[in-house]
Amino acid sequence: SRAASHGADRAMTLSVVMALLATALAGSAAVWLATRSQRQLLRQHSLHPPAPQVHAARQRLDDGSARLDEVERIE
């Protein structure tokens, strides 16, 4: 009876460990799949820098911010 109980305990422990491993593996796969498109975009941007329009828009925003700072300083 005691040996049977010990065997049942080992089977339960093994089941819990396997369930935890399966959950960890499924979680890792979900994160990998969820971030796949982001990784592709990052890879694409490293191969092809942003278009000149992006740089021009950034420059306009910087200019506008500098003007706003100047107006606030005057007030």
C-alpha positions as CSV (number, residue, x, y, z in Angstrom):
1,S,0.0,0.0,0.0
2,R,2.8,2.3,0.9
3,A,4.7,1.5,-2.3
4,A,1.5,2.2,-4.3
5,S,1.1,5.5,-2.6
6,H,4.8,6.4,-3.3
7,G,4.3,5.5,-7.0
8,A,1.1,7.7,-7.1
9,D,3.0,10.6,-5.6
10,R,5.8,10.2,-8.2
11,A,3.3,10.1,-11.0
12,M,1.6,13.2,-9.7
13,T,4.9,15.0,-9.4
14,L,5.8,14.0,-12.9
15,S,2.5,15.2,-14.2
16,V,2.8,18.6,-12.5
17,V,6.4,19.0,-13.8
18,M,5.3,18.1,-17.3
19,A,2.3,20.5,-17.1
20,L,4.6,23.3,-16.0
21,L,7.1,22.6,-18.8
22,A,4.3,22.5,-21.4
23,T,2.9,25.8,-20.0
24,A,6.4,27.4,-20.2
25,L,6.9,26.2,-23.7
26,A,3.5,27.3,-24.9
27,G,4.1,30.8,-23.3
28,S,7.5,31.1,-25.0
29,A,5.9,30.1,-28.3
30,A,3.1,32.7,-27.9
31,V,5.6,35.5,-27.1
32,W,7.8,34.5,-30.1
33,L,4.8,34.5,-32.4
34,A,3.4,37.8,-31.0
35,T,6.7,39.6,-31.5
36,R,7.5,38.1,-34.9
37,S,6.2,41.0,-37.0
38,Q,8.0,43.5,-34.7
39,R,11.3,41.6,-35.2
40,Q,10.7,41.6,-39.0
41,L,10.1,45.4,-39.0
42,L,13.2,46.0,-36.9
43,R,15.2,43.8,-39.3
44,Q,13.7,45.7,-42.3
45,H,14.6,49.1,-40.9
46,S,18.1,48.0,-40.2
47,L,18.4,47.0,-43.8
48,H,16.6,50.1,-45.2
49,P,16.9,53.3,-43.3
50,P,13.7,55.4,-42.9
51,A,12.7,57.4,-45.9
52,P,13.8,61.1,-46.3
53,Q,10.2,62.2,-45.7
54,V,10.5,60.9,-42.1
55,H,13.7,62.9,-41.6
56,A,12.0,66.0,-43.1
57,A,8.9,65.5,-40.8
58,R,11.2,65.1,-37.8
59,Q,13.0,68.3,-38.7
60,R,9.7,70.2,-38.9
61,L,8.7,68.9,-35.5
62,D,12.0,70.0,-34.0
63,D,11.7,73.4,-35.6
64,G,8.1,73.8,-34.3
65,S,9.2,72.7,-30.8
66,A,12.1,75.3,-30.9
67,R,9.7,78.0,-31.9
68,L,7.3,77.1,-29.2
69,D,10.1,77.2,-26.6
70,E,11.0,80.6,-27.9
71,V,7.4,81.9,-27.6
72,E,7.2,80.5,-24.1
73,R,10.4,82.2,-23.1
74,I,9.2,85.6,-24.5
75,E,5.9,85.3,-22.6
